[in-house]
Amino acid sequence: MRRMLSISLMLMGLALLAAQLPCRAQGGFGGGGGGVGGGGQGGGGFGGGRMGPSDSSSGDTFTRQHILTTGEYGEWPLKIEAGETIVARAHSTNFDPYLQVVDSVGKEVAANDDIRDGEQDALVRVTFAKRGDYRVLVKAFKSKGGGQYTFTLHRFTATPVPVSTRVSGPLDRKPYKWYQFAAEKDVMLVLTVRSGATSHDVEMLDPAGERISTQPFTAGAASGTRLHFSAKVKGTHFLRVGARSSSAASVSVFFAPARKLAIKIGETSAPTSLSPDGLDLWTFSALPGDVIRIEAQADSVSLVKSLDFIADSEVPDVGKDQGSAVSSLPVSSKAVHEIALLGRKGSYRVSVLQPNGLAASYRLSILRPVRTADQGVDTSAALPVGDSDYWAVPGKPGQILRLEGVAEQFDMVIDLFSPKGDLVTTNDDGGGGRNPLLTLLMTDAGNYLMRVHSNGDGGGGAYKVKRAIDPVRPLKLGEKSGSSVSTGMNDIWAFTGRAGQAILLSVRSTEFDTSVRLFGPDGREVASDNDSGDDTNSLLSTKLAVAGTYTVWVSPNQGSGKYWVRLLDAE
């Protein structure tokens, strides 16, 4: 009994002594050897050349949370083979992390404080030339601070992939594989990954070890996974490919540099050969308001094309408040071309590729599809079957636009888009029969776009569109004016108001439920009413903010027929 008590007292003494000594958080993993690392505040780890199932689902990534004692450091021992690469990252909201990699004698191999300005996480990437024992040290910058942090480590041996050379190989009984490749700054590369899997998890790291964004093109059983990216810095990059299917016993990787070509709006290129798994980048200059039709005509295979604006890296805020640089306009579902409204001045790029990576011969056309519709003049044209015609309609704020369409060979539809490319109104049969009729109060200066097409986009033939000059009738103060309106239509009245003027506006009918809307000189809605009057009549009162021409829009909620409108001075 005395012996057991003596041992207990001795252990308690050792524990008290250990608590008074400075300590380092340790964790061991990788390489040969054995035993579980540990000891120290926030310590813990694993060894024996393997990772526990709770530490990483794939085996090449390790993440843990630890607590750093102020003035001390976290230590992560490594047994490294020649050619291995590690990417270590430390993240904390409690202190500014600092990472250092040292060899067996304490000599620094690599170090990092902040990934970049404004990002205090520490990130270090090392590819080791020699086998040996190394340590990753986690510190607070200048040893100031401490607290909880997250330590993440990628550890792998990468297979070299020369650009324009296909590399294939087994997955070595693992669901992932790492590759390394050289990339030049600002050169776009196309990555194609194929295996027995229909799709893949793809992660790419830059020379510093930071993850970079990629843009996918398409995916499918035939094409595998294809994406593109532009390197921000020159140097060795890393690629991790994970197969999402157990049928993927091997994988092939291919990097192809994109080819840069030039074209102008209004041109069609000469016959051009697209290489297998290749990408062609066509650049051209444009101005705000340009509307273009893009078509890539290939001999026997389908092509994928996309349009984007090339931002000026030296002037990053150009166009920030100008809206979208590219607004896609609708075309028939069977159309092989695209139509887009361009919103900024500068350079644009059309990317062309074959989705399955096949070689192709094609011509690229970038044409102007828009014609001008003159005010008050009949516009006559013929609509190709299943296609769309686009017309530019000049407008300004507060101006009334009324468009009437006539076609005998197809059910005609008119869509109207704002100068920014937003759909503002559409009409099918408002003009009687199958003819469209629409009325719009313009709120923007510039060219509105009128699209003429058939209902269902399956018809075509001759048609006419007329722009009425002035569909507005005058409304005099104090007078009672009458008219009639059809279901789904608007009657428009106008009067001149003064700033600060208080008015009453009454619309009455015994034949339908009335609705009234008041618009200011800039085309913006000022007030509206439905049933504030007796029964289904409308009555609104408001004070006018500015002087100018105001318009009154009368429409039926249900039904049609005669009505009376009266404008009174509320003062």
RODO-2510 file (C-alpha; in nm, 4 decimals, decimal comma):
residues 571
     n   res          X          Y          Z
     1     m     0,0000     0,0000     0,0000
     2     r     0,2837     0,2413     0,0898
     3     r     0,4613     0,1482    -0,2382
     4     m     0,1516     0,2328    -0,4473
     5     l     0,1114     0,5658    -0,2663
     6     s     0,4771     0,6490    -0,3279
     7     i     0,4436     0,5809    -0,7017
     8     s     0,1312     0,7964    -0,7209
     9     l     0,3038     1,0869    -0,5485
    10     m     0,6031     1,0553    -0,7820
    11     l     0,3781     1,0649    -1,0946
    12     m     0,1960     1,3703    -0,9623
    13     g     0,5273     1,5432    -0,9095
    14     l     0,6415     1,4687    -1,2616
    15     a     0,3128     1,5996    -1,3994
    16     l     0,3515     1,9264    -1,2074
    17     l     0,7084     1,9617    -1,3297
    18     a     0,6021     1,9017    -1,6927
    19     a     0,3274     2,1618    -1,6649
    20     q     0,5884     2,4269    -1,5679
    21     l     0,8168     2,3554    -1,8663
    22     p     0,7781     2,5289    -2,2084
    23     c     0,6410     2,2982    -2,4786
    24     r     0,5938     2,2722    -2,8542
    25     a     0,2863     2,1358    -3,0244
    26     q     0,3915     1,8362    -3,2319
    27     g     0,2337     1,6113    -3,4863
    28     g     0,4048     1,3386    -3,6830
    29     f     0,2963     1,1920    -4,0143
    30     g     0,4210     1,0315    -4,3347
    31     g     0,7313     0,8403    -4,4282
    32     g     0,8609     0,5370    -4,2493
    33     g     0,8900     0,4845    -3,8801
    34     g     0,6032     0,4336    -3,6458
    35     g     0,4291     0,5525    -3,3394
    36     v     0,1804     0,8278    -3,2876
    37     g     0,3249     1,1748    -3,2539
    38     g     0,1984     1,3819    -2,9679
    39     g     0,2872     1,5738    -2,6608
    40     g     0,2641     1,9398    -2,5918
    41     q    -0,0260     2,1796    -2,5821
    42     g    -0,2409     2,1290    -2,8902
    43     g    -0,0185     1,8378    -2,9916
    44     g    -0,1171     1,5215    -3,1672
    45     g    -0,0351     1,3482    -3,4893
    46     f     0,0188     1,0219    -3,6643
    47     g     0,3019     0,8343    -3,8291
    48     g     0,3918     0,5041    -3,9809
    49     g     0,3622     0,6322    -4,3412
    50     r    -0,0171     0,6436    -4,3431
    51     m    -0,3028     0,8716    -4,2465
    52     g    -0,5968     0,7795    -4,0302
    53     p    -0,9387     0,7595    -4,1989
    54     s    -1,0670     1,0509    -3,9929
    55     d    -0,7855     1,2768    -4,1137
    56     s    -0,8352     1,2479    -4,4915
    57     s    -1,0835     1,0677    -4,7115
    58     s    -0,8459     1,0492    -5,0065
    59     g    -0,5100     1,0017    -4,8355
    60     d    -0,3220     1,2955    -4,9953
    61     t    -0,4653     1,5759    -4,7826
    62     f    -0,4364     1,6251    -4,4066
    63     t    -0,6262     1,8864    -4,2017
    64     r    -0,6306     1,9424    -3,8275
    65     q    -0,7010     2,2156    -3,5751
    66     h    -0,4475     2,2994    -3,3036
    67     i    -0,3848     2,5597    -3,0359
    68     l    -0,0606     2,7596    -3,0484
    69     t     0,0840     2,8787    -2,7177
    70     t     0,2049     3,2394    -2,7322
    71     g     0,5818     3,2480    -2,7885
    72     e     0,5998     2,8815    -2,8962
    73     y     0,5529     2,7029    -3,2300
    74     g     0,3709     2,4033    -3,3724
    75     e     0,5990     2,1375    -3,5170
    76     w     0,5029     1,8828    -3,7887
    77     p     0,7811     1,6293    -3,8681
    78     l     0,8012     1,4788    -4,2190
    79     k     0,9927     1,1882    -4,3696
    80     i     1,0300     1,2902    -4,7343
    81     e     1,1277     1,1010    -5,0482
    82     a     1,3160     1,2717    -5,3324
    83     g     1,0711     1,4343    -5,5761
    84     e     0,7875     1,4702    -5,3256
    85     t     0,5946     1,7977    -5,3051
    86     i     0,4155     1,9455    -5,0056
    87     v     0,1745     2,2373    -4,9900
    88     a     0,1206     2,3526    -4,6310
    89     r    -0,1250     2,6184    -4,5179
    90     a    -0,1990     2,7708    -4,1777
    91     h    -0,5186     2,9638    -4,1123
    92     s    -0,6204     3,1451    -3,7960
    93     t    -0,8520     3,4225    -3,6866
    94     n    -0,6627     3,4556    -3,3581
    95     f    -0,3121     3,5430    -3,4811
    96     d    -0,1108     3,6089    -3,7987
    97     p     0,0353     3,2677    -3,8948
    98     y     0,3922     3,2231    -4,0192
    99     l     0,5085     2,8959    -4,1837
   100     q     0,8644     2,7688    -4,2042
   101     v     1,0029     2,4446    -4,3516
   102     v     1,3401     2,3322    -4,2142
   103     d     1,5645     2,0314    -4,2746
   104     s     1,7042     1,7860    -4,0178
   105     v     1,9661     2,0353    -3,8937
   106     g     1,7247     2,3279    -3,8728
   107     k     1,8271     2,4988    -4,1973
   108     e     1,5392     2,6883    -4,3577
   109     v     1,4116     2,5418    -4,6839
   110     a     1,1124     2,7720    -4,7387
   111     a     0,8985     3,0202    -4,5446
   112     n     0,5910     3,2404    -4,5862
   113     d     0,4015     3,4954    -4,3818
   114     d     0,1072     3,6178    -4,5934
   115     i    -0,0258     3,4640    -4,9152
   116     r    -0,0808     3,8146    -5,0517
   117     d    -0,1643     4,1660    -4,9347
   118     g    -0,4819     4,1500    -4,7276
   119     e    -0,4634     3,7701    -4,6826
   120     q    -0,2811     3,6775    -4,3616
   121     d    -0,2951     3,2974    -4,4079
   122     a     0,0509     3,1454    -4,4525
   123     l     0,1083     2,9164    -4,7527
   124     v     0,4260     2,7385    -4,8596
   125     r     0,4981     2,4948    -5,1427
   126     v     0,8175     2,2865    -5,1581
   127     t     0,9324     2,0182    -5,4009
   128     f     1,2173     1,8303    -5,2320
   129     a     1,5280     1,7290    -5,4256
   130     k     1,6656     1,5042    -5,1515
   131     r     1,5246     1,2372    -4,9284
   132     g     1,5384     1,3147    -4,5575
   133     d     1,3734     1,4339    -4,2382
   134     y     1,2065     1,7759    -4,2482
   135     r     0,9749     1,9764    -4,0257
   136     v     0,6963     2,2264    -4,0909
   137     l     0,6867     2,4900    -3,8172
   138     v     0,3745     2,6968    -3,7461
   139     k     0,4467     3,0241    -3,5671
   140     a     0,2852     3,3575    -3,4955
   141     f     0,4441     3,6379    -3,6981
   142     k     0,7260     3,7834    -3,4859
   143     s     0,6071     3,5379    -3,2133
   144     k     0,3248     3,7765    -3,1283
   145     g    -0,0029     3,6079    -3,0450
   146     g    -0,1385     3,2587    -3,0288
   147     g    -0,4581     3,0585    -3,0219
   148     q    -0,6401     2,8096    -3,2375
   149     y    -0,5342     2,7542    -3,5987
   150     t    -0,6086     2,5115    -3,8830
   151     f    -0,3196     2,3299    -4,0457
   152     t    -0,3702     2,1785    -4,3928
   153     l    -0,1173     1,9773    -4,5896
   154     h    -0,1176     1,8410    -4,9444
   155     r     0,1519     1,5784    -4,9951
   156     f     0,2153     1,4101    -5,3299
   157     t     0,4555     1,3031    -5,6020
   158     a     0,3546     1,4597    -5,9345
   159     t     0,3870     1,3118    -6,2830
   160     p     0,5345     1,5606    -6,5358
   161     v     0,3067     1,6548    -6,8276
   162     p     0,4775     1,8521    -7,1070
   163     v     0,2391     2,0933    -7,2806
   164     s     0,1041     1,9497    -7,6108
   165     t     0,1990     1,5955    -7,5009
   166     r    -0,0625     1,3441    -7,3907
   167     v     0,0277     1,1502    -7,0747
   168     s    -0,1642     0,8359    -6,9764
   169     g    -0,1236     0,6008    -6,6839
   170     p    -0,2958     0,3971    -6,4106
   171     l    -0,4397     0,5493    -6,0969
   172     d    -0,2286     0,3084    -5,8883
   173     r    -0,5315     0,1857    -5,6899
   174     k    -0,6000     0,5411    -5,5744
   175     p    -0,8973     0,7591    -5,6617
   176     y    -0,6674     1,0513    -5,7497
   177     k    -0,3441     1,1391    -5,9297
   178     w    -0,1156     1,4446    -5,9256
   179     y     0,0585     1,6031    -6,2252
   180     q     0,2922     1,8971    -6,2781
   181     f     0,3302     2,1170    -6,5861
   182     a     0,4980     2,4405    -6,6920
   183     a     0,2802     2,7398    -6,7808
   184     e     0,3634     3,0827    -6,9192
   185     k     0,2049     3,3970    -6,7779
   186     d    -0,1268     3,4979    -6,9421
   187     v    -0,1141     3,2071    -7,1890
   188     m    -0,4466     3,0247    -7,1970
   189     l    -0,4217     2,6447    -7,1745
   190     v    -0,6910     2,3874    -7,2437
   191     l    -0,6938     2,0799    -7,0194
   192     t    -0,8548     1,7562    -7,1365
   193     v    -0,8957     1,4670    -6,8908
   194     r    -1,0292     1,1322    -7,0071
   195     s    -1,0799     0,8013    -6,8278
   196     g    -1,3467     0,5419    -6,7667
   197     a    -1,5222     0,7973    -6,5450
   198     t    -1,7821     1,0288    -6,6953
   199     s    -1,6500     1,3239    -6,4944
   200     h    -1,3632     1,4163    -6,2666
   201     d    -1,2783     1,6310    -5,9667
   202     v    -1,0076     1,8677    -6,0865
   203     e    -0,7981     2,0945    -5,8646
   204     m    -0,5162     2,3163    -5,9885
   205     l    -0,2420     2,4893    -5,7878
   206     d    -0,0111     2,7712    -5,8938
   207     p     0,3689     2,7681    -5,8287
   208     a     0,3131     2,9021    -5,4752
   209     g     0,0649     2,6237    -5,4000
   210     e    -0,2480     2,8394    -5,4052
   211     r    -0,5592     2,7040    -5,5712
   212     i    -0,6486     2,8746    -5,8992
   213     s    -0,9847     2,8975    -6,0740
   214     t    -1,0647     2,7155    -6,3948
   215     q    -1,3541     2,7408    -6,6376
   216     p    -1,5213     2,4221    -6,7676
   217     f    -1,6185     2,3861    -7,1314
   218     t    -1,8251     2,0693    -7,1356
   219     a    -1,8438     1,7230    -6,9808
   220     g    -1,9818     1,3859    -7,0831
   221     a    -1,8951     1,0220    -7,1334
   222     a    -1,7447     1,0893    -7,4751
   223     s    -1,5525     1,4058    -7,3971
   224     g    -1,4455     1,3507    -7,0358
   225     t    -1,3670     1,6773    -6,8602
   226     r    -1,2421     1,9857    -7,0424
   227     l    -1,1575     2,3237    -6,8930
   228     h    -0,9382     2,6253    -6,9599
   229     f    -0,7389     2,8727    -6,7548
   230     s    -0,4759     3,1454    -6,7879
   231     a    -0,1707     3,1361    -6,5614
   232     k    -0,1203     3,4515    -6,3539
   233     v     0,2498     3,3765    -6,3061
   234     k     0,5096     3,1809    -6,4974
   235     g     0,6316     2,8557    -6,3446
   236     t     0,5506     2,4986    -6,2445
   237     h     0,1824     2,4372    -6,1773
   238     f     0,0176     2,1323    -6,0241
   239     l    -0,2945     1,9382    -6,1162
   240     r    -0,4908     1,6930    -5,9033
   241     v    -0,7350     1,4653    -6,0880
   242     g    -0,9861     1,2541    -5,8982
   243     a    -1,2127     1,0067    -6,0783
   244     r    -1,5781     1,0000    -5,9713
   245     s    -1,6229     0,6412    -6,0878
   246     s    -1,4646     0,3147    -5,9747
   247     s    -1,4448     0,2111    -6,3429
   248     a    -1,1627     0,4601    -6,4003
   249     a    -0,8531     0,2386    -6,3701
   250     s    -0,6389     0,4784    -6,5733
   251     v    -0,6477     0,8409    -6,6798
   252     s    -0,5033     1,0521    -6,9633
   253     v    -0,4142     1,4212    -6,9341
   254     f    -0,3439     1,6646    -7,2162
   255     f    -0,2624     2,0379    -7,2077
   256     a    -0,2990     2,2314    -7,5328
   257     p    -0,2102     2,6005    -7,5704
   258     a    -0,4903     2,8119    -7,7119
   259     r    -0,4305     2,9698    -8,0515
   260     k    -0,4861     3,3465    -8,0831
   261     l    -0,6468     3,4828    -8,4006
   262     a    -0,7890     3,8205    -8,5048
   263     i    -1,1122     3,9166    -8,6795
   264     k    -1,3241     4,2316    -8,7300
   265     i    -1,6976     4,2892    -8,7024
   266     g    -1,8447     4,2393    -9,0470
   267     e    -1,5926     3,9730    -9,1511
   268     t    -1,6002     3,6006    -9,2225
   269     s    -1,2718     3,4186    -9,1706
   270     a    -1,0943     3,2024    -9,4252
   271     p    -1,1231     2,8228    -9,3711
   272     t    -0,9502     2,7465    -9,0401
   273     s    -0,8312     2,4109    -8,9022
   274     l    -0,8975     2,3396    -8,5353
   275     s    -0,6509     2,0902    -8,3869
   276     p    -0,7659     1,7902    -8,1765
   277     d    -0,8437     1,9008    -7,8196
   278     g    -0,7559     2,2538    -7,9314
   279     l    -0,9041     2,5967    -7,8662
   280     d    -0,9088     2,8987    -8,0983
   281     l    -0,9427     3,2488    -7,9499
   282     w    -1,0671     3,5157    -8,1924
   283     t    -1,0383     3,8776    -8,0735
   284     f    -1,2052     4,1904    -8,2123
   285     s    -1,2798     4,5478    -8,1052
   286     a    -1,6283     4,6876    -8,0454
   287     l    -1,8176     4,9910    -7,9184
   288     p    -2,1102     5,0138    -7,6723
   289     g    -2,4352     4,9398    -7,8545
   290     d    -2,2811     4,7137    -8,1188
   291     v    -2,5007     4,4137    -8,1978
   292     i    -2,3270     4,1125    -8,3503
   293     r    -2,4267     3,7779    -8,4968
   294     i    -2,1704     3,5001    -8,4334
   295     e    -2,1643     3,1782    -8,6330
   296     a    -1,8998     2,9052    -8,6638
   297     q    -1,9726     2,6862    -8,9675
   298     a    -1,7977     2,3477    -8,9629
   299     d    -1,7930     2,0815    -9,2334
   300     s    -1,9046     1,7705    -9,0466
   301     v    -1,8845     1,8232    -8,6678
   302     s    -2,0497     2,0514    -8,4158
   303     l    -1,8601     2,3357    -8,2523
   304     v    -1,9002     2,5185    -7,9231
   305     k    -1,8428     2,8934    -7,9133
   306     s    -1,8579     3,1510    -7,6362
   307     l    -1,8183     3,5285    -7,6195
   308     d    -1,6591     3,7298    -7,3397
   309     f    -1,5211     4,0771    -7,2757
   310     i    -1,1454     4,1094    -7,2215
   311     a    -1,1005     4,3433    -6,9245
   312     d    -0,8074     4,5819    -6,9258
   313     s    -0,5861     4,4725    -6,6345
   314     e    -0,4349     4,8213    -6,6102
   315     v    -0,7786     4,9856    -6,5841
   316     p    -0,9760     4,7342    -6,3740
   317     d    -1,2735     4,9641    -6,3039
   318     v    -1,3515     5,0465    -6,6673
   319     g    -1,7174     4,9692    -6,7296
   320     k    -1,7854     4,8951    -6,3627
   321     d    -2,1162     5,0848    -6,3634
   322     q    -2,1984     5,0435    -6,7313
   323     g    -2,4003     4,7247    -6,6968
   324     s    -2,3259     4,3946    -6,8614
   325     a    -2,0511     4,3814    -7,1244
   326     v    -2,2345     4,1066    -7,3156
   327     s    -2,6140     4,0654    -7,3305
   328     s    -2,7354     3,7602    -7,5212
   329     l    -3,0425     3,8240    -7,7369
   330     p    -3,2902     3,5437    -7,8161
   331     v    -3,2746     3,3376    -8,1351
   332     s    -3,4668     3,0333    -8,2530
   333     s    -3,4006     2,7083    -8,0674
   334     k    -3,2843     2,5601    -8,3980
   335     a    -3,0449     2,8451    -8,4805
   336     v    -2,6729     2,7675    -8,5064
   337     h    -2,5770     3,1316    -8,4571
   338     e    -2,5846     3,3634    -8,1561
   339     i    -2,6780     3,7323    -8,1330
   340     a    -2,5359     3,9592    -7,8634
   341     l    -2,5559     4,3248    -7,7617
   342     l    -2,2178     4,4622    -7,6498
   343     g    -2,2198     4,7105    -7,3634
   344     r    -1,8619     4,8385    -7,3388
   345     k    -1,5834     4,9763    -7,5520
   346     g    -1,2845     4,7466    -7,5834
   347     s    -1,1729     4,4011    -7,6907
   348     y    -1,3930     4,0936    -7,7051
   349     r    -1,3041     3,7290    -7,7551
   350     v    -1,4863     3,4415    -7,9219
   351     s    -1,3685     3,0959    -7,8087
   352     v    -1,4187     2,8077    -8,0521
   353     l    -1,3684     2,4389    -7,9720
   354     q    -1,5031     2,0955    -8,0617
   355     p    -1,6768     1,9458    -7,7529
   356     n    -1,5418     1,5927    -7,8074
   357     g    -1,1902     1,7115    -7,8887
   358     l    -1,2095     1,6239    -8,2593
   359     a    -1,0269     1,8094    -8,5348
   360     a    -1,2450     2,0426    -8,7424
   361     s    -1,2358     2,2787    -9,0382
   362     y    -1,4583     2,5855    -9,0033
   363     r    -1,5260     2,9522    -9,0864
   364     l    -1,6104     3,2100    -8,8211
   365     s    -1,8497     3,4963    -8,9028
   366     i    -1,9052     3,8053    -8,6882
   367     l    -2,1666     4,0138    -8,8689
   368     r    -2,4040     4,3022    -8,7944
   369     p    -2,7616     4,1678    -8,8051
   370     v    -2,9474     4,4886    -8,7152
   371     r    -3,1273     4,7166    -8,9590
   372     t    -3,2712     5,0634    -8,8818
   373     a    -3,6463     5,1235    -8,8631
   374     d    -3,7265     5,4862    -8,9551
   375     q    -4,0023     5,6724    -8,7713
   376     g    -4,3339     5,6946    -8,9552
   377     v    -4,2195     5,4795    -9,2488
   378     d    -4,3409     5,1299    -9,3352
   379     t    -4,0642     4,8712    -9,2976
   380     s    -4,0956     4,5726    -9,5302
   381     a    -3,8850     4,2574    -9,5163
   382     a    -3,8976     3,8796    -9,5408
   383     l    -3,8359     3,6645    -9,2334
   384     p    -3,6336     3,3465    -9,3008
   385     v    -3,8183     3,0392    -9,1749
   386     g    -3,7353     2,9727    -8,8085
   387     d    -3,5176     3,2843    -8,7776
   388     s    -3,5359     3,6327    -8,6216
   389     d    -3,4979     3,9812    -8,7669
   390     y    -3,3593     4,2615    -8,5501
   391     w    -3,4252     4,6331    -8,6088
   392     a    -3,2824     4,9389    -8,4299
   393     v    -3,5502     5,1849    -8,3147
   394     p    -3,4116     5,5223    -8,1937
   395     g    -3,5742     5,6544    -7,8771
   396     k    -3,5477     5,9040    -7,5927
   397     p    -3,6967     5,9307    -7,2411
   398     g    -4,0653     6,0219    -7,2309
   399     q    -4,1223     5,9387    -7,5992
   400     i    -4,4198     5,7181    -7,6923
   401     l    -4,3496     5,4285    -7,9274
   402     r    -4,6251     5,2359    -8,1047
   403     l    -4,5364     4,9497    -8,3390
   404     e    -4,7830     4,7724    -8,5671
   405     g    -4,6949     4,4515    -8,7518
   406     v    -4,8659     4,2801    -9,0448
   407     a    -4,7906     3,9339    -9,1845
   408     e    -5,0059     3,6904    -9,3832
   409     q    -4,7751     3,3883    -9,4067
   410     f    -4,6950     3,3430    -9,0357
   411     d    -4,8135     3,4332    -8,6852
   412     m    -4,5997     3,7425    -8,6242
   413     v    -4,4580     3,8396    -8,2822
   414     i    -4,2751     4,1615    -8,1894
   415     d    -4,0350     4,1755    -7,8907
   416     l    -3,8822     4,5048    -7,7802
   417     f    -3,5512     4,5315    -7,5910
   418     s    -3,4082     4,8371    -7,4155
   419     p    -3,0723     4,9899    -7,5211
   420     k    -2,9182     4,7740    -7,2444
   421     g    -3,0642     4,4524    -7,3862
   422     d    -3,3502     4,4023    -7,1363
   423     l    -3,6840     4,2759    -7,2687
   424     v    -3,9352     4,5543    -7,1942
   425     t    -4,2486     4,4406    -7,3794
   426     t    -4,3776     4,1860    -7,6292
   427     n    -4,6982     4,1384    -7,8303
   428     d    -4,8470     3,8675    -8,0475
   429     d    -5,2067     3,9383    -8,1558
   430     g    -5,2821     4,2859    -8,0174
   431     g    -5,3427     4,4298    -8,3632
   432     g    -5,6266     4,1937    -8,4494
   433     g    -5,6099     3,8513    -8,6060
   434     r    -5,2525     3,7250    -8,5843
   435     n    -5,0933     4,0713    -8,6116
   436     p    -4,9014     4,2363    -8,3229
   437     l    -4,9513     4,5867    -8,1845
   438     l    -4,7559     4,7273    -7,8901
   439     t    -4,7176     5,0640    -7,7194
   440     l    -4,4264     5,1684    -7,4986
   441     l    -4,3265     5,4780    -7,3051
   442     m    -3,9483     5,4978    -7,3479
   443     t    -3,7316     5,5608    -7,0423
   444     d    -3,3821     5,5421    -7,1959
   445     a    -3,1981     5,7273    -7,4694
   446     g    -3,0501     5,5210    -7,7514
   447     n    -3,1454     5,2415    -7,9845
   448     y    -3,4168     5,0054    -7,8717
   449     l    -3,4041     4,6666    -8,0454
   450     m    -3,7141     4,5263    -8,2122
   451     r    -3,7147     4,1513    -8,2732
   452     v    -3,9551     4,0119    -8,5346
   453     h    -4,0174     3,6371    -8,5259
   454     s    -4,2960     3,3823    -8,5634
   455     n    -4,4981     3,2387    -8,2771
   456     g    -4,3205     2,9115    -8,1977
   457     d    -4,0232     3,0168    -8,4142
   458     g    -4,1270     2,7796    -8,6907
   459     g    -4,2680     3,0139    -8,9568
   460     g    -4,1474     3,2853    -9,1895
   461     g    -4,2337     3,5008    -9,4909
   462     a    -4,3046     3,8603    -9,5891
   463     y    -4,4058     4,1146    -9,3224
   464     k    -4,4410     4,4868    -9,2532
   465     v    -4,3815     4,6966    -8,9416
   466     k    -4,4996     5,0553    -8,9033
   467     r    -4,3934     5,2964    -8,6322
   468     a    -4,6756     5,5392    -8,5534
   469     i    -4,5610     5,8965    -8,5040
   470     d    -4,7872     6,0164    -8,2194
   471     p    -5,0541     5,7931    -8,0615
   472     v    -5,1174     6,0489    -7,7809
   473     r    -5,4277     6,2672    -7,7416
   474     p    -5,4295     6,5989    -7,5517
   475     l    -5,5989     6,6175    -7,2105
   476     k    -5,7122     6,9646    -7,1051
   477     l    -5,7439     7,0743    -6,7446
   478     g    -6,1064     7,0720    -6,6261
   479     e    -6,2530     6,9136    -6,9420
   480     k    -6,4233     6,5730    -6,9539
   481     s    -6,2934     6,3621    -7,2456
   482     g    -6,4298     6,0313    -7,3664
   483     s    -6,3010     5,7404    -7,5731
   484     s    -6,3083     5,3596    -7,5933
   485     v    -6,0393     5,0977    -7,5364
   486     s    -6,0077     4,7288    -7,6275
   487     t    -5,9117     4,4401    -7,4001
   488     g    -5,5355     4,4290    -7,3401
   489     m    -5,4764     4,7733    -7,4932
   490     n    -5,3926     5,1233    -7,3640
   491     d    -5,5240     5,4688    -7,4437
   492     i    -5,2707     5,7479    -7,3902
   493     w    -5,3437     6,1108    -7,2999
   494     a    -5,0977     6,3934    -7,2352
   495     f    -5,0992     6,7264    -7,0513
   496     t    -4,8455     6,9900    -6,9493
   497     g    -4,7906     7,0200    -6,5755
   498     r    -4,5953     7,2599    -6,3565
   499     a    -4,3661     7,1860    -6,0654
   500     g    -4,5577     7,1644    -5,7354
   501     q    -4,8979     7,1436    -5,9035
   502     a    -5,1568     6,9279    -5,7184
   503     i    -5,3913     6,7371    -5,9491
   504     l    -5,6860     6,4968    -5,9382
   505     l    -5,7286     6,2405    -6,2158
   506     s    -6,0560     6,0513    -6,2602
   507     v    -6,1333     5,7634    -6,5003
   508     r    -6,4900     5,6271    -6,5081
   509     s    -6,6681     5,3591    -6,7097
   510     t    -6,9963     5,1682    -6,6888
   511     e    -6,8675     4,8956    -6,9207
   512     f    -6,5352     4,7742    -6,7712
   513     d    -6,3076     4,7899    -6,4666
   514     t    -6,0730     5,0860    -6,5234
   515     s    -5,7053     5,1293    -6,4406
   516     v    -5,4968     5,4463    -6,4746
   517     r    -5,1193     5,5140    -6,4579
   518     l    -4,9479     5,8556    -6,4605
   519     f    -4,5944     5,8954    -6,6061
   520     g    -4,3595     6,1920    -6,5760
   521     p    -4,1545     6,3736    -6,8453
   522     d    -3,8709     6,1202    -6,8010
   523     g    -4,0988     5,8234    -6,8687
   524     r    -4,0968     5,7054    -6,5057
   525     e    -4,4215     5,6173    -6,3287
   526     v    -4,5457     5,8862    -6,0877
   527     a    -4,8713     5,7339    -5,9570
   528     s    -5,1329     5,4703    -6,0398
   529     d    -5,4800     5,3616    -5,9283
   530     n    -5,7314     5,0861    -5,9895
   531     d    -6,0501     5,1094    -5,7803
   532     s    -6,0210     5,4178    -5,5567
   533     g    -6,3225     5,5725    -5,7284
   534     d    -6,6816     5,4505    -5,7001
   535     d    -6,7282     5,0805    -5,7820
   536     t    -6,4663     4,9946    -6,0429
   537     n    -6,3719     5,3522    -6,1319
   538     s    -6,0227     5,4986    -6,0803
   539     l    -5,9244     5,8150    -5,8936
   540     l    -5,5774     5,9378    -5,8016
   541     s    -5,4314     6,2559    -5,6554
   542     t    -5,0673     6,3644    -5,6555
   543     k    -4,8369     6,6650    -5,6566
   544     l    -4,6165     6,7013    -5,9660
   545     a    -4,2439     6,7180    -5,8916
   546     v    -4,1195     6,8844    -6,2109
   547     a    -4,2581     7,0836    -6,5006
   548     g    -4,3084     6,9118    -6,8349
   549     t    -4,5304     6,6790    -7,0346
   550     y    -4,7081     6,4058    -6,8368
   551     t    -4,8857     6,1084    -6,9937
   552     v    -5,1955     5,9281    -6,8665
   553     w    -5,2365     5,5609    -6,9589
   554     v    -5,5895     5,4187    -6,9398
   555     s    -5,6471     5,0423    -6,9668
   556     p    -5,9142     4,7881    -6,8688
   557     n    -5,8445     4,5323    -6,5986
   558     q    -6,1201     4,3259    -6,7546
   559     g    -6,3475     4,3807    -7,0515
   560     s    -6,3527     4,6765    -7,2919
   561     g    -6,5713     4,9673    -7,3967
   562     k    -6,6288     5,3383    -7,3453
   563     y    -6,4841     5,5515    -7,0649
   564     w    -6,4429     5,9143    -6,9552
   565     v    -6,1281     6,0812    -6,8208
   566     r    -6,1081     6,4159    -6,6396
   567     l    -5,8093     6,6147    -6,5073
   568     l    -5,8688     6,8655    -6,2256
   569     d    -5,6496     7,1140    -6,0406
   570     a    -5,6706     7,0057    -5,6746
   571     e    -5,5860     7,3557    -5,5534
***
